[in-house]
């Protein structure tokens, strides 16, 4: 059984606070042959500069170090791609380094930039992520991505991540979903929600008006996951600029406090050793005492149904920032919905719902911007960007995109950044006639989960408006 020492559970404490100054994104698409990767990164940096009324040249004068994330050299057929991007952005000879942690690459890139500012090494850093997934056929792309699982143990399941998550979906459905059709319907509702929100996002290439029936009737990829349960394969870039407090306020009058926790777990799902459930601030040991009685087979933690890395990342992040109950202390979340089942698993891992009860987050309507049952605002809306299912999964950029999307709400600029007709036209897309501003009114704090593999690496990023910063828990 895995146990932790007090030193391992120590809550990280930064030397100084860190702020997100600005962020930007390129267009995302399944294929963008008209633009080189470098140009997409320039687009992201340009948007970040313009968001705070700077030119790219003015913004670059603040940057001291750079972190670059992209998942696979294979896609772009370029080793050390970060050196190419760094050069094209005009940032030589500043120090830079590449980051690779699978699907969590974007979040890990921000994590490294965050620690660099917090330590005092740099007053301002660039975190840039991208992926080029349109230069190989889809089946080859799926195979390359599957290599981020343990190739001796997991890859034989089918050389694609849907196969890995299908096994977890089957187990979760049997144990916590009790093999009920209503649970499968809850999964489908996630896809409908996220695809629908993607329609309102000019950056997104997966937005689509669909129904639960469309999801359930879409082709089976690996039972019980169907095509519309799965995330997109995308091209695009996203970036964030992080700085210490003094520098942040020199650059803008409205930076956001940022804190990041991280966790990990074995690539080999079958080798996950049993342990007690690590408790989050809003949980008690007693609430899980009868978990095995309520859900036979559900008391073997983490098993196939949970992500320990997500639990640990949120444990550190919540205590670093003073988050007690995410449903009360946060106003929105962006979660790593690589598959509809992984979305539900994450609800429980980060304490939005107790283990075994993730489906209730969907069924209650809390995860919607507008609760479909009451017509009132949802308590904790999720993935208003469209997520990985409705917006994009350009792997190295994904975790950064999520944080920028949360930031737009905290800056009260979501409608401005997503409703702009000029942007829709520039991206070659038509704004829907029924376009809606998805801005979460009065948003003060938000969270983003960046997740890799079958839960091998996870970061939990929390943004807080400077007027609404909680007191950390020690």
ABEGO torsion letter per residue (X at the ends): XBBBBAAAABBBBBABBBBBABBBBBBBBABBAABBAAAAAAAAAAAAAAAAGBBAAAAAAABABBBBBBABAAAAGBBGAAAAAAAAAGAOABBBBBBBAEAAAAAAAAAAAAAAAAAGABABBBBBBBBBAAABBAAAAAAAAAAABBAAAAAAAGGBAAAAAAAAAAAAAAAAAGGBAAAAAAAAAAAAAAAAAAAABAABAABBBBBAAAAAABBBABOABBAAABBBBBBEBBBBBBBBAAAAAAABABBBBBBBBBBBBBABAAABBBBBBBBBAABBAAAAAAAAAABBGAABOAEAABBAAAAAAAAAAAAAAGBABAAAABABBBBBBABAAAAAAAAAAAGABBBGAAAAAAAAGAABABBAAAGBBBABBBGAAGEAAAABBBAAAAAAAAAAAAAAAAAGAAAAAAABAAAAAAAGBBBBAABBBABBBGBABBBBBBBBEAGABBBBBBBBBAAABBBBBX
